Every structure is written in C-alpha cells, then in structure tokens.
Amino acid sequence: MSGMMAKLSWIDAYNFARVNPGQASAALLLAWPLFIAFAAVLVALSPVVFPGAMIAAYVLKHTNAPAIEKPRPKASSAPGASYAEMYPEVQPKANLPPVPKYAKWVDPVKPSAAFDVINKIMEERIMVIDGAMGTAVQKYKLTEADFRGERFKNHTHDLKGNNDILVITRPDVIEEIHTKYLEAGADIIETNTFNSTMISQLDYELDIKEVVYDLNKTAAQLAKKCCVAMTKKDPSRPRFAAGAVGPTNKTLSVSPSVENPAFRGCTYDEIVDAYYEQVEALIDGGVDVLLVETIFDTLNAKAALFAIDKFFAKWGQKIPVFVSGTIVDNSGRTLSGQTNEAFWNSVSHSKPIAIGLNCALGAKDMVPYIENLSKAADCWVFCYPNAGLPNAMGGYDQKGHEMADDCRVFPEKGLINAIGGCCGTTDDHIGCLAKMVSEFKPRKKHPVKDIMRLSGLQPFNYDPDTNDYRKTFINLGERCNVAGSTIFKKAIVDGNYEKALAIALKQVENGAHVIDVNMDDGLIDGESAMTRFVNLMVSEPDVSKVPFMIDSSKFHVVEAGLKCSQGKCIMNSISLKGGEEEFLKQATIVKRHGAAVVVMAFDEEGQAATEAEKVRICCRAFKLLVEKVGFNPQDIIFDPNILTIGTGMEEHNNY
C-alpha cells in the first residue's frame, strides 16, 4: 500500500480518498508513526547533516565536480513537437558553468579628431560632397603644354588627359575648382588623385615612385589648403579634404583574356602595394579622410582597405574612411557581379565611417540600391550620382536644379547622411544639392542584427533558428577538397580544371550554401593550384554566387585563396598549435582580409581530446580573437575535432 501511495500524484491521492475513504484513512494512520519517526531522526541528525551538507557544497564547487545528468526524455515525433522534444539528446547539459564574460576590444590605433566632428555633423544635417573634377577641368580647355609644365616638358609620353598631374603643373586650376565647390556649399572636397597610383600612371609612363608620391602629397596639400581657408571664413562649418583613392585601371576579379578566365592582369599584392604608397602620401599631405571610390570590383576595394589598415597599424593612428561602390546598370550589381548587399558584407569588416554608391547611374536609377544599402549598413550612408544619364556624345545634359529634384527622394525617404555629384556635375549642381538637402533631416543610424554575414556574388546571412537548428543547417560543399573527393584530386593533378570547376558547379546546383576548397596534397603545388582554381570559380557566376571556404593547413595557401575572392569567405583554419604570437598574427591578417575564421581545438600541448580540453582551448582562442584582435564574435567558428568519433581506438570510445 505504501509503495503504491508513493507513486501517486496528489490528484491521484485526492481521487482515491474520495472513492475509498476507509482505505485512505487506514493508509494515513499507518503513515503517521512513520512520519513522526522520520522527523525525530531528522531533528537528531540535523546538527551534523546540515553543516556537513554546507561544507560538501563548497567542496563540490572547489573540486569542480561533474554535474549529474538527468535522464533524457524519449524523442517525440508528434506533430507540432518542439526541437527540444524531437531531439532531446542534443539539448545542453544540466548545470553548465556560466558563459565566460569577455572584455570589449580596444583598438590600439588612435582615431583622429575628424571622427567626432564628422559623426556629430552627420547626426545633425546632411553633408555635401563636391562634384566631378574631370568635368570642371574640361572647361579650361588645357593644352599638352599645360599638362607638361616645366617639370615634365621633356617627358617621352603624351600627358594630356592625365588630370592628376595638374596639381603639379597647373595648381592654380585645381585650387580654383576646389574653391568653387566649397563656395557652392561642399563640406567635403576630394583630392585630384583618382588615378594617382603606380598602376594607373603606367599609362603615361609616370609609374615612378617619386612622381606618384608627389602627385598625392601635393594634391592633398592643395585640397587641405582650400579647406583651411574656407573654414577660417566660417568656423561654424568645418570643411574636410578627402583623399580620393580610385579603383585603378586593373580588375582583380575579371580576366582580361577571354581564352584564360583564370588569368589576371595584375596581382593582389601589386594592388595593395600601389594603394599603400598612395595612402601614405595622401596622409603625409594632410587629408582629413580617405575615400575609396567608384568600386567596380570589390576585390580591388578589399585590397585598398587591406593597405589602409596596414598603414594605420604602422602609423598608430587612423582617419575616417568612406567607401563608395558603383552599380553599373539596372541589374543592381557591380561590374564584377556583386549585389550591393554582398558588396557591403565584403567590406564591412573595415568599419568605414560611411558607405555609399557613386557614378554609373543617375539619381532615379540609384534609389532602390541606396535604399537597400541603407537597410543593410550600420554606419552612415551617402551617394553621389551622375548628372542623369549620358547623351549620345557621352556628355551630360541634366542641369543643377533638375538633378536636385531627382535627388530629393533620398532625403525624403531618410536614406542618406551625405550627398554629392559624380560625372557631369559642376559647382552649380553642388549648390543646388546643398540648398535642397538643407530642408531635410539626415538618416538615423539603426542597429543591424548581429549574425554571421558572408558573401559571394550574393549575400549569405546566417540567422540560425534556435527552435530548430536543422532547418538552418549550413550545407558545406566538400567535393572541391582533394581529401574529400578522389575525382576532384585527379582532375587537379591532371590539370583538368574544367572538370574540377564542373564539380563545384554541381555542388551549388545541389544546394551547397558554401563551397570548401582544399589543395593540401603532396602531388599538388597548393598555392598555385588554389590561386588558379579560385580565380576560375570567381569567373563562373553560378559558382561564385555562394561564399567560399578557403581551406588549408598551410597559412600561405589559405591567404593565396583569400587574395582571389571578392566575397567574404570563411578561412579554414587557425589554431594555437604554434603558440599565441603566431595565432594572433594570423588572425590579424585574416581579419584584414575580411574573412570569417575556423578555429581548431589545438594548442601548444596538442589536440584537445576530452570535453574539458575542447572547452578550455576554444574559450582561450575566443578570448584572444575578441579581446586582442577585435574579431566579430559572429565570424568565429569552432572545430572541436570530432573526427575522433568512431575511430575504433579504445581511448575514443567515450567521445
């Protein structure tokens, strides 16, 4: 009877007593002495039991005693069952220790005063950027002699059309253009350095370090001089010189050879070096901000941002960076094929103060893309469209007031914090824009959901469903891994890259969200194979629409792959095997490339085997990445070495 009663709930006891009052009364009479005896024993033992229990609790805490797991309920397949009910075996263990707290990263590179000033202005009003330099220069009808000046009078190549050189040979013209834009109402004027890199100046046989340095530094000093003079006239409205960093005349994502889509006209490292030299000279000349503009190939922009971050780290200071892409037509894509949200995902790691679009389109055609960018970005947003679309002769007919009317939609919808003009615009256009936007309030910054955001030609934003993780499981295509496919390996060894590319395409068609690429094999030159194959994947839109996972145990091979992809990749992998110094160095480079990262559960003592070791190493790696490198926590992926499951080795049987 007492055993039966112990199993009954209070509801069962109530119902039993209601139906059988005699038996219930008998049961209670029998239980009464037992309760009294139990209470007497408890009172007698309490001076020992309670202090002992208290001491035991502290001992368990101090010795880090393991939790006792509750029995897991059986899996339910009933309609409407929750994820926890369907898969009870994957639910978190009981009594887990609290999640560690991590300190916020403090950037050791100190920001300039311009950050606070520009942020304050953009919160209060819409800033104005200047208009086209080329359009203004054309009005002066300059001759070859004007471009040559005294310094280049004996140069072996024609220089007419090289507008950047005018900062040396006709500084009066450039100063007058800057001043007119400032007087029209521009808050920011761009240096005349759109083509002032070693790569672009090669067209004029002026790819000489001394000349390129002088072009940038002189242009910066000239623009800064005009800004200082105008600010002095009206200190309540500070003016800023923006170092213009153009796209160069090369593209890292598109082959100049129809016959060889894997070929590139220059290397990533050459582009980085060219931008580094330009940025150094612009900052030496005193620019307040940098403007990476007219981005038709995101990989070129990533190279520019890599160079900028590298220079800032060496300099120990940083100035605001504006980044502006170019949508080439109504497809809403850059020349290299990215949508504007994918473009944002690719460059957001650089934390620009503002992101925007310029050139190619008139204001009306640009609206939906600025609207999308405004939703995606958590920084300020700007645009500087052309003066309408070009006429049959390549000129622009739209007048200043007409352009201002077309641009009114941007502030009306609350999409922008700054506006300016690109091709075909003059000081008249800028004056009309300045007057128009003065009537409106600027766009307000808004939070963006903190998730992992990757990209190929299209964005891939991973937002897991915490109620059912299996619905949002990322499918990783592993068949372009020489260790995962003998067919792929043979194709690479045989040099049959067409067949290898077909394998990548098939995986995307079958639903892969990300394509893994690994070339680690003794028969393969990993770096050259990685470079060639990723370049080929980039050239195939149906493959490159998804992000890549660049995978190798050799860091230089991984970096070779990252240098070929305009999208935001996953880098696989780094670990603490070589110590903290190497780990931090590699992590900094990965972050500079803008990639997410896979961290293997290895440290100086080897591979993590037990659960405690895996947790310890992953926590240590996370702390280093977040607190010392400034990695976005959402971009950190852990590989806890689950390959030890099912090896058949006795020591792995309890994994």
SEFIVEX-238379 format. One record per residue (C-alpha): residue in three letters; x, y, z. Coordinates in steps of 0.2 Angstrom, whole numbers, plus 5000, padded with zeros to 4 digits. Each point is the difference from the previous one (the first is absolute). Layout:
% residues N
ALAXYZ ...
//
This chain:
% residues 655
MET500050005000 SER501450125005 GLY500949964984 MET498550044990 MET499650165009 ALA501850064996 LYS499749994982 LEU498450105000 SER499950184996 TRP498950115012 ILE498650004987 ASP500149815001 ALA500050005019 TYR498550125000 ASN499049894988 PHE500449845010 ALA499550085016 ARG498350064993 VAL499649834994 ASN500849895014 PRO500050115016 GLY500249845011 GLN501649944991 ALA500650184999 SER499850025019 ALA500949845004 ALA501450054989 LEU500250175009 LEU499949915017 LEU501449884995 ALA501150154993 TRP499850115015 PRO501249915011 LEU501249994986 PHE500050184997 ILE500350045019 ALA501449875000 PHE500850084985 ALA499850185007 ALA500849945017 VAL501549934990 LEU500250164990 VAL500050115015 ALA501349895009 LEU501250004985 SER499750184995 PRO501550075010 VAL501149884989 VAL499149994983 PHE499750184997 PRO501850075003 GLY500649844991 ALA498950044985 MET500650185000 ILE501849955000 ALA499749874986 ALA499350144989 TYR501650105001 VAL501149844998 LEU499049964984 LYS500250184993 HIS501950005005 THR500349834992 ASN499050044984 ALA499049855002 PRO499149944985 ALA498150034998 ILE498849855002 GLU499049994984 LYS498149985001 PRO499349854990 ARG499650074983 PRO498249984994 LYS499649904985 ALA499950084983 SER498350064994 SER499549994982 ALA498250085004 PRO499450134988 GLY500550175007 ALA501449945012 SER501350125004 TYR501849984995 ALA500549955018 GLU498649875000 MET500549934983 TYR501949995004 PRO500249995019 GLU501749934998 VAL500750164993 GLN499450115014 PRO501350095011 LYS500649915015 ALA499350045017 ASN500950125012 LEU501250074987 PRO501250135007 PRO499650184996 VAL500550064983 PRO501750095002 LYS499950194998 TYR501250094988 ALA500750175000 LYS499650124986 TRP501450024987 VAL500950165001 ASP500850054984 PRO501850055003 VAL500050114984 LYS499450175006 PRO498750094990 SER500250184994 ALA498950145006 ALA499150004983 PHE499049855006 ASP499150095014 VAL499750164989 ILE499349904985 ASN498949895011 LYS499350155008 ILE499650094984 MET499249844992 GLU498949995015 GLU499450184998 ARG499950034981 ILE500449924983 MET501750044994 VAL500550054983 ILE501449924989 ASP500750094985 GLY499749964982 ALA501049944985 MET501850054998 GLY500249954982 THR498450094995 ALA500750165008 VAL501749984992 GLN499349984982 LYS499350185001 TYR501850075001 LYS500449924983 LEU501849975005 THR501449954988 GLU501449875000 ALA501150145006 ASP498950035015 PHE500149825005 ARG501949994998 GLY500550165009 GLU501850035003 ARG500349845010 PHE499449884986 LYS500450104984 ASN501249874993 HIS498949855005 THR500049864987 HIS498149975001 ASP498550114996 LEU499350075017 LYS498450084994 GLY498549925009 ASN501049965015 ASN499050115011 ASP500949955016 ILE501750084995 LEU499250174999 VAL500250025019 ILE501950024996 THR499950084983 ARG498450115002 PRO499650015018 ASP499150164997 VAL498749914990 ILE499749875013 GLU500050125015 GLU498750114990 ILE498949844998 HIS500149955018 THR499650185006 LYS498450014988 TYR499449835008 LEU500250065017 GLU499250174996 ALA498549904993 GLY499849925017 ALA501149845000 ASP500549945017 ILE501249874992 ILE501150024985 GLU501049864992 THR501850014996 ASN500449994981 THR500849835002 PHE498749884992 ASN501449924990 SER501550045010 THR500749835003 MET501549914992 ILE498849894990 SER498950134993 GLN501550124996 LEU500849864990 ASP498950064985 TYR501050165000 GLU501649925003 LEU500050095017 ASP500149845011 ILE501450085010 LYS499949995019 GLU500650185002 VAL498850074988 VAL498549905007 TYR500450065017 ASP500150184995 LEU498449994991 ASN499149945015 LYS500850105013 THR499950164990 ALA498249974996 ALA499649975018 GLN500950165005 LEU499050104987 ALA498349935006 LYS500450035018 LYS500650174997 CYS498350054992 CYS499149915014 VAL501050105013 ALA499650164991 MET498249974999 THR499849945018 LYS500950165006 LYS498750104991 ASP498649905009 PRO500649905015 SER498349945004 ARG500149904984 PRO501649904999 ARG500549934983 PHE500949844997 ALA501349944987 ALA499749824995 GLY501449904992 ALA499249934984 VAL500649824998 GLY499349944983 PRO499849824994 THR501550004988 ASN499949944982 LYS500249815005 THR498749885007 LEU500549865011 SER498449904997 VAL499850004981 SER501349934988 PRO500550114986 SER500249844989 VAL498549924993 GLU501049844997 ASN500749995018 PRO498650045013 ALA501349965014 PHE501250144994 ARG500150175009 GLY500850154993 CYS500950045017 THR500149925017 TYR499250045016 ASP501650045008 GLU500550124986 ILE498350095003 VAL500350015019 ASP501750074998 ALA499450134988 TYR498650055012 TYR501250005015 GLU501150134991 GLN498650114995 VAL499250005018 GLU501750045008 ALA500250154989 LEU498250065002 ILE500249995019 ASP501750094999 GLY499150144990 GLY498750025014 VAL498449934994 ASP498649995013 VAL499249844993 LEU500249874987 LEU498849964986 VAL500149834992 GLU498950034985 THR499249954984 ILE500249815005 PHE499649904985 ASP500949845007 THR499849975018 LEU501749915001 ASN500950164995 ALA499150095014 LYS500549865012 ALA501850024995 ALA499850195003 LEU499349975017 PHE501349875004 ALA501450134996 ILE499150135010 ASP499949905015 LYS501849944998 PHE500550184999 PHE499050065015 ALA500749865011 LYS501850064995 TRP499550185003 GLY499149975016 GLN498650114996 LYS498550004988 ILE498950124991 PRO498249974994 VAL499849894984 PHE498550024988 VAL499749864988 SER499050024984 GLY499549864988 THR499350024982 ILE498549914994 VAL500349994981 ASP498249974994 ASN498249975005 SER500549825005 GLY500650085016 ARG501749925000 THR501850064999 LEU501049964984 SER500749855008 GLY498249935004 GLN499750045018 THR498350065007 ASN500250155011 GLU499649915016 ALA501349874995 PHE501250144997 TRP499650075018 ASN500349835008 SER501749994991 VAL500650175006 SER499150025017 HIS501549935010 SER500950164996 LYS498850105011 PRO499850154988 ILE499350155007 ALA498850014985 ILE499549894985 GLY499350054984 LEU499849994981 ASN500650124986 CYS500150014981 ALA499249904987 LEU498250045003 GLY499050155002 ALA499150045016 LYS498349924995 ASP500849834996 MET501150005015 VAL498550025013 PRO499649815003 TYR501949965002 ILE500350145013 GLU498449945009 ASN500649835001 LEU501750065006 SER499250115013 LYS499149855007 ALA501549885000 ALA501450125007 ASP500250065018 CYS501150154996 TRP499650164991 VAL499449994982 PHE500450124985 CYS499850014981 TYR500650114986 PRO499249954984 ASN500350074982 ALA499150144993 GLY498749894992 LEU500549884986 PRO501350044986 ASN499450064983 ALA500549924984 MET501650105000 GLY500449945018 GLY499650175008 TYR498850045013 ASP498550124998 GLN499250005016 LYS500050175009 GLY500450045018 HIS498150035005 GLU499549854990 MET501249885009 ALA499550085017 ASP498249954996 ASP500549824996 CYS501049995015 ARG498650065012 VAL499449835002 PHE501649955010 PRO499750125015 GLU498149984999 LYS500249825003 GLY501350025013 LEU501349904991 ILE501650115001 ASN501250105011 ALA501050084985 ILE499750034982 GLY501150074986 GLY500249984981 CYS501049894988 CYS500250014981 GLY499350154992 THR499750105016 THR500750185003 ASP500050125014 ASP498350054994 HIS499349835003 ILE500949995017 GLY499250175005 CYS498349944995 LEU500249845010 ALA500650095015 LYS498550115000 MET498849854998 VAL500749895014 SER500050155012 GLU498149985002 PHE500249825006 LYS500649905015 PRO501349874998 ARG499849815000 LYS500149935018 LYS501249855003 HIS499149845005 PRO500649845007 VAL500249854989 LYS499749825007 ASP501749935006 ILE500249844989 MET501349934989 ARG499950084983 LEU501049934985 SER499950034982 GLY500449944982 LEU499150094987 GLN498550005011 PRO499950025019 PHE499949855011 ASN499450065017 TYR500049855013 ASP498550035012 PRO499849835009 ASP498349955006 THR500349965019 ASN498349905000 ASP500649884987 TYR501950024995 ARG499749864986 LYS499050124990 THR501450124999 PHE501449884998 ILE501450064989 ASN500449884986 LEU501850014996 GLY500649934984 GLU501549895003 ARG500349924983 CYS501350144995 ASN501149935014 VAL501449884993 ALA499849915017 GLY498149984997 SER499949954982 THR501249894990 ILE499250064984 PHE500350185004 LYS501849965005 LYS500349914984 ALA499350144990 ILE501250125009 VAL501549894998 ASP499749974982 GLY499750194997 ASN498249984995 TYR499350155008 GLU498550004989 LYS499449845008 ALA500550065018 LEU498950164996 ALA498649894995 ILE500149915017 ALA499850175009 LEU498550054989 LYS499149835003 GLN500250035019 VAL499250174999 GLU498649934989 ASN499749875013 GLY499850125014 ALA501750045007 HIS499950175010 VAL501950015000 ILE501449924990 ASP501549935009 VAL501750004990 ASN501549905006 MET501649964990 ASP501049925014 ASP500949854991 GLY501849954997 LEU499749994981 ILE499350184999 ASP500850175001 GLY498750075012 GLU500250184998 SER500050014981 ALA498649874999 MET498950105013 THR500350164990 ARG499649934983 PHE498449915006 VAL499350145011 ASN500350124985 LEU499049884989 MET498649985013 VAL499950195001 SER499850014981 GLU498549885000 PRO498550105007 ASP499049845004 VAL501449945011 SER500650175008 LYS498250055005 VAL500449905016 PRO501450045013 PHE501649905000 MET500849915014 ILE501950014997 ASP500749855008 SER501849955003 SER501249955014 LYS501350124993 PHE499650185003 HIS500850074984 VAL498949884990 VAL498450075009 GLU500650184997 ALA500349974982 GLY498149944999 LEU499450155010 LYS501050124988 CYS498949934985 SER498250025007 GLN499050165000 GLY498749925012 LYS500249985018 CYS500749835003 ILE500249885014 MET501949965004 ASN500349825005 SER501050005012 ILE501150075014 SER500449935017 LEU501150035015 LYS501149854995 GLY501550134996 GLY499750105015 GLU499150175003 GLU501250114990 GLU499749914984 PHE498149985004 LEU499850185002 LYS501050054985 GLN499049884989 ALA498450065007 THR500450184997 ILE500449964981 VAL498449904999 LYS499050155007 ARG500950124988 HIS499449894986 GLY498250015007 ALA499749815002 ALA499249905013 VAL501149875008 VAL500049825005 VAL500949975016 MET500649825004 ALA500149945018 PHE501949985000 ASP501250095011 GLU501949985004 GLU499749845009 GLY499149924985 GLN498249954995 ALA498650025013 ALA499349835003 THR498950015015 GLU498550125002 ALA500950105013 GLU501550034989 LYS498950054985 VAL499150135010 ARG501650065008 ILE500950034983 CYS498550074991 CYS499650125015 ARG501950064999 ALA499950024981 PHE498450105001 LYS500750115013 LEU501550044990 LEU499050034984 VAL498750115008 GLU501150105013 LYS501750014991 VAL499650004981 GLY498250075000 PHE499249864990 ASN498150014999 PRO499549855011 GLN498749954987 ASP501449974987 ILE500949875012 ILE499649824996 PHE500749865011 ASP500549834994 PRO500149895016 ASN500949854991 ILE498549884999 LEU501049894988 THR500549905015 ILE498249935001 GLY499949824993 THR501849974997 GLY499949835009 MET501550055012 GLU499649965018 GLU500450175007 HIS498750084988 ASN498549885005 ASN499350135013 TYR500050154988 
//
